[in-house]
Amino acid sequence: MTSWGRFQRHFDSIIDDLKAHESLVDKTANAVGLSESRKMREELATLRQEVLDQVSKEEEERTATQFVAIVGWLKMDDSEQAKLFESVMMEPRKYAETCDWILGQEKIIAWMRCSQESAFLVLHGHPGTGKSVLATKIANFLKPSGKSLVVSHICTYSQTTSTEYDQILRSILLQLVRADTDLIAYIYGEFILKKKSVTPQAIERLVLETVGSISNNPAETKYVHIILDGVDECEKEKQVKIINLLERMVSTAFASTSAVCKVLVTSSMPASVAKKLRQKHIVSLSKEKAALGKAIALYAAQRLGQFRSRWHQMGITDIELKELEMRLAVKADGLSGDSHILRGTNSVQECSFGQGLSWNISQPTCLSGRAK
C-alpha cells in the first residue's frame, strides 16, 4: 500500500507534466516568433523541475517520519552503540597507524572484498588482545567506500542491553533498513499500520527478509558486511543462537542471487561456540605476532615521544628510548601482553638500560590506552 502510494504521487506528477506539455504545443502552434516558443520551453523546464523537487522533498519527509515510527516501534536507541563505537576508536585515532596492519592481513582483505569468498570470518584472540579495536578499524575502513552496507554491533558487559539477543536483532534490522526507502515503507505498512507486536520471532523474520531483498535491482548484486564484536560477552545459551542467525543471513542472501552477506565475528572461542566457529575461516591473533609486535612498538614510540624532553632531562637518550620500544614489543609477545600496553594497566614495568641506569614507567605517567 505504501509503495503504491509513492508510485501514485510520481504518476500524478507525470500526468501534470504531460498536461503542461500539451499546453505548450498549443501555444507554440499559435506563436508568432521563435523567441516566444523558446521562452515557453524554458518555463516548462522550470515548472517540471519544481514539481520533481517538490515530490522528492515530500518523499524524504515521509520516509523520515516512517523511519522515526519504526525506531519507536522497535524501542531502539542506537545512540548507545554510537557512543561505544566512538569510545573504542578513540585511542587508535590518537595513535595513527597502530592498527593499520589488520587491513593488509590476507584473510581480512578477502573478507572485505565485494565477492562471495570468505563469507564468514572469525577474528580470534584471547581477552584483552585488541579485537574490538581491530573490528572497529575494519568497519571504519569499509564505511566510507560506499561499496557495501556496513552493519556493526558491539557487545560489552559495560552496557548490559548490548549483549541481549533481542537488542542485537533490533540493532541489525535498524541498520539494514536505514538507507532503503522501500524497506522502510514496507515495514511501516506491514507492521506499524497493521499494529503488529514486536516479538523476537517477527524481528528475526524481518532481518532475514530484509537481507534477502536488500538489492532493489535483481540484475545488480548488493553487498552487506556485518561485524559483530564481543559475542563471548553474551549469555552462553544465546551465543549459539546468534551464530545460527548470522549463518542464516549469509545463506538467505546467497539464495536471493542479488545479495551477498558477509559476517565478521570477534571471539576468544569459548566452549559454547568453539565447535561452530572452528569450521569458519579464522584469523588468529596468536599467529600475528610480528604485526602486533610492530604495532606495539609504534604505539610505544608515539607514547614515549610525548615525554621526550622529560626523558632527555633524566639523561635518557633517543637510542635508549628506541631500545625500550623494542623491549616492550618483545615483552608483549603479540598476545595478552599487548593488552597491558594498549589498554593501560596499573602495574609498573621496570626497564633497565646500559651503564646501570634503570627506571619505572607506570601507566598514569606514560603508557595508557585501551583495547578489548
N, C-alpha and C positions, 0 to 999 in steps of 0.2 A: 504494500500500500504506500509506504513512504517513498520507495524508489519510483513508483508510478507518479506520485505527486511531483517529484523532481522532474521527471520526463515531461509531465503536463505543462509545467512552467516554461521549460525550454521550448516546447512545441508552440505554446501561445505566443512566445516572443518571435518565433519564426513566422507565424501567421501574420502578426502585426508588421513584420518586416516586408512580407510579400505585398500586403496592402499598400504600404508606403511606396514600394517599388512600382506598383500598378499606377498609383497616383503620379509618380514621376514620369512614367511612359506617356500618360495622357497629357501631362503638362508639356513634355518635350515635343510631342507631336504638334502642339499649338505654339511652341516657342518661336519667336521671331528671329532670334540670333543664337549663335554658338555660346556666347558668354553666359546667357541666361541658363542654358542647358547645363553648362559646367557648374554653375552655382548650385543648381538643384541637386546634382550628383554629390557635391561636397556636403550639402545639408543632409542628404540621405545617409552618407557615410558617417557623419557626426551623430545622427539620430540612432543609427544601428549600433554604434559603439556605446552610446549612452545606455541603450536597452540592455546590451550584453553586460556592461559593467554593473548595472542595477541588479540583474538576475544573479550575477556572480556574488555580489555583496549579500544579497538575501540568502543565497545558499550557504555562504560562510557563516552568517549569523545563525541560521537554522541548525547547521552542523554543530556549531559551538554550544548551542543550547541543548541539543540532544546529547552531546558528549558529557556535559555537566550533569545531565539527568542520569546517564549511565554510571558516572562516578558515584553519585548519590545512591543509586540502586545497589551498587556493589559495596557501598560503605567503605570505600578505599581511599586512604590518604597516602599518596605516593611521595609526599614531601619528605617523609622519614627515610625512604630509600635514597632520595637525592642527597640528603644530609650524610648518610652512611657512605655513599659513593665519594662524596667530596672529602670526607674525613680520611678515607683510605688513600686517596690520591694526593693528599696534602704534602706528604713527605717526598714522594717521587718528583713532584713538581719543583720542590725546593732544591732537590739534588738531581740535576739533569743527568740523563744517560745511564743511571744506575740500574734501570730495568729494561733498557733498550734491547739487551741481548735476547730476551724472550721472543721478540718479533722476528728474529733470524733463526729461531730453532726450527729444524726441518719439519717436524710433525705439526707444529703450530702454524707454519706457513701453509701446509697442505689443508689444515682445517679452516684457516681464514679465507682461502681461495674460494671463489664462487664456482664451485663444482660439486659433484656428488661424492668425491673421495673423502675419506676420513670424517664420516658424518657424526660420529660420537667419539669425543676425545676426553680423557681424564687427565687432569693435571694433579699428579700425586706428590705429596711431600709430608713430612712429619709436622706436627703442630708447631707453629712459630717460624716456618721456613719461608714466609713471604708469599703464600699462594694468593691471598686476597689482593695484594698489591699488583702481582703479575696479571691476575684476571682482569682487574680494572684497567690496567695498562693496555691490555688487548682490546677491551671494549672501547676505550678512548681512541685507540688507533683506527678501529673499524668504523665508528660512527660518522666521522666527517666525510668519509669516502662516498657515502650515499649509494654504494653498490648493493647493499643489503639492509634489511631491517634488523637492527641490533636490539635484543631484549636481554636485560640483565637483572639479576636479583641477588642480594647479599643476605645470607642467613647468619645471624650472630646472637649469642646469648645476651648481649647488652640490649637487644631490642627483641623481647620475647615474641611479639606478633610476627616478626620476620621469619621465624622458624616454623610457624604453623602452616600445615598443608593447605588449608583453606585460603590463607593470605597469599601464599606463593601462587596459587591458581589465579587469584584476582589480579595480582601484580602482573603476571604474564599476559593475561587477557587484555588488561587495560593498555599495555604497551603494544600489543598486536593490532588493536583497532584504532589507536590514537590518530594515525595519519591516513586512515582509509574511510572516506565519506560513505561509501556503500555499506561497509560493515557496521559503521555507526548507525546508519539508517535502519539496517536490518535488525540489530539488537534492540534499538529503540522501538521499532514497530512490533517485533515478535515478543518481547519480554516486558518492556515498560508500559506500553499502551495496553497490553493484554494483562498487565498486573500480575505477572508470574513471579513466584517467590524465588529468592536466591538460595540455591542449595549447591553443595559441592558437586553433586552429580550433574546438575544443569550447567555449572561453570566448566566442568570437565568436558562435557559435550560441546559447549561453545568454543572452548580452546581448540579442540580437535577440528571442528567445523571451520573455524577461522584460519588455522594454519593450512588447511587444505584448500581454502578458497582465497588465499592472500593475493593471488595474481588476478587482476581484472581482465587480462588478455590471455586466453588459453595458448596462444602461439608464443607468448613471452614468459620465460621462467623467472620467477622471483625468488630471492634467497633470504632466509631468516637465520641469523646467528643468535643462539640462546646461550647465555653464560650464567650458570648457577654456582655461586660461591658459598662454601661452608655447609654442604649437605650433611656433614658429620654432626653439626650442631642441632639438627632436627631430632625429634624423638625417634628412637630406634625403629619402632614399628612403622613409622611414616617414611623412613629413608628409602626402603624398597618401593613403596608406593610412588614416591617422587620419581625415582629412576624409571619405573614402569611407564609413568605418564610421559616422560621425556622420550622414551623409546617409541611410544605410540605416536607422538608428534612427528618424529622422524619418518616412521613408516607411513603415516597418513599423508604427509606432504609428498613423499615419493610416489604414492599411489595416485595422486592427483595429476601427475605428469607435467604440471605447470608451476610447481613449487618445490623447493629444496630446503629442508630444515636441518641445521647443523647445531649440535649441542656440545658445550664445553662445561664439564663439572670439575670442581676442585675437591679433593678428598685426601684423607690420610689412610683410606682403605680400612675402615672399621669392619669387624667381622660381619656386621649386619648386611653390608652391601658388597663385601670383597669379592664374593663369587661372581656376581653380575658384572662388576666393574673391571675385573681382570680379563674379561672377554673383549673389552674395548681397546681402542688404541690408547696408549698410555705415554705420557711424558713424565718421567720420574726425576724429581729434583736431585735425588741422591746420585744420579748419573750425569748431572750437570755441574760437577764440582769446579771445573775450570772456568765456566762462565760466571758462576756465583762468586768464585774467588776474585775474579777481575771486578765484578760489580761491588763487592765489599771493599776492595782496595780503593776503588774510585770514590765510594761513599766516604771512606775514612779520610782520603786525601782532601775532599771538599770540606768535611767537618773540621779536620785539623787545620786546614788552611784559614779558617775563620779566626784562629787564635795564633797565627804565625808570629805576629810581633811579640806576643807574650812568650812563646816558646824561645824566640831569639833572646829575650831578656833573661831567660833562665839558662842561657848558654846552649840551647839545643839547636843544632844545625839542620839545614834542609835535608842533608844526607841522612841524618838520624831520624828525621820525620818520615822519610821515604822508607827507611828500614822498619819503622813502626807500622806503616801502612801494610807492608808485606807480611809482617808478623801477625797482624790482626786477621788478615785474609787466610793465612795458614792455620791459625788457631780456630777460626770458624769452620774450616774444612768443608765449606759449602753445604753444611747441614744445619743441625739445630743451633750451632754456634752463631749463624748469621742472624738469628732472632735476637741475640743479646746485643748485636751491633746495630741492626736495622731498627729494632723496636726500642731499644734503650732499656737498661735494667738498673737496679740499684746496687749491683755488685761492682767491685773495684777490680780493674785489670792492672796488674803491675808489669811495667815494661822496663827492661834494662838495656843500656847502651854500653858502648865501649868505654874504657877508662873508668869503670866502676860507677858510672852515672846511672841512677835508677830513679823512677818517679811513678806516681799513680795517676790514673785517669778515672775519674768517677763520672757516672752518667750525667748528673746535673751540670757539671762543668764543661764536659767535652762531647761525649758521644751520646746522642739521643736520636730518636726516630721511631717509626712504628711500621710494622707489617704484621701480617697474620700468618 
